[in-house]
Amino acid sequence: MFHRVMLFIAAAFGVLYLGAGSAAAQTVTASLATGSASKGSSVKGSVLISLPEGLHVNSNTPISEYAIPTKVTLSGEGLKIGRIEYPKGTIKKFQFSSEELSVYEGEVVIPFTVKLAKDFRGKTFTLRAVVTYQACTDEVCYPPRDKELVMTASVK
């Protein structure tokens, strides 16, 4: 009996471990198109979400009111946040939902633009991005995550 209990615990731990590994398999990065900017100029950048096969995240407009949308929030002192251009999602049906969902799969690029203030003071600026997303397989969704990313560039 003891061996059966231990085998059950080991199997349950294995399922939890593998599931957690799948949820952590995606990467989220951000970058600016240039390493420097002039006061008053616009700077382009992008967030890249890389999802291995078998994982997806909800798009920015996931259709279902219960699905957590992928969202990029930008902030930075002396910066005016411009447009964030979310790509169109792919419409798919999954086992865990009775509704179709709009999702992102594979490599997802989310471009954005910020503008440096004309009266910016300092030699560098810092842009903070918080990416909110929820990774899912075809059968289950993992808890939502917030990934904080920091980008810097020099000011000319």
C-alpha angles and dihedrals in degrees: 000000000000090000092052091051091049091047090051092050091048092049092048091049090049092053092048092046094049092046092051090048091054092050091051095046095092122087128211121197137163134202143175120234091232137028094224140035139188122238110271094019130123120243124202124211142155145215116225121203113190115197123186120226111286096033130090137169127215114263121242086266103037097172096226116090088219096055117095110234123226106250135181117204117191129194139164140150113260092013131115109210112228131189123325108208110210114195121237112266128231116250111234140161120226135192093244095057135055089206132066115252135207107233144170121230135179115359113002119189118194110188122203141175130216129183124219114225116253090230095045112151119208142053096256137028128212124213119195121202125190113194115198115195144146119221118211140177123212088274110032143021123224124220114286118263137207114209115195117207128182125204127184135189135177122252119230 
